[in-house]
Amino acid sequence: MPKRPPNKVPLWERPTFLYRTYDVNGVLIYVGISDNWRTRLEGHRKNSCWWKYVWHVTVEEHVDRHAAFAAESWDIRYWVPAMNSEEQRKHVPLDRPLPVVSFSRRVRRYKFNGDEIEPEALP
């Protein structure tokens, strides 16, 4: 079967990124997923009141949105980030662990210098 062009691949089948924002003390502030994490973080930078507390961000690439959603749900349930809403916590099952759908392909850490996002080497 021939591959579909990237823009024709359904959202749930596209590689999806899980991003976690942390404050200067390493406390998790917010967890989210997006198929375009740079654009999504730029939106948070412009519109989210909590952005001024962000010190660094980690970004994980997952094979599809299902995998990223499972990882996001687990993080929200386990870590209870302060800026994730109560609504976001409602979609997380309380009575059983989420299945592991896949492993993330890579993790990158980014630091913020004013308005610039700079890659940072992981230890």
Buried (B, 14 or more C-beta within 10 A) or exposed (E): EEEEEEEEBEEEEBBBBBBBBBBEEEEBBBBBBBBEBEEBBEEBBEEBEBBEBBBBBBBBBBBBBBBBBBBBBBBBBEBEBEBBEEEBBEEBEEEEEBEEBEEBEEEBBBEBEEEEBEEEEEE
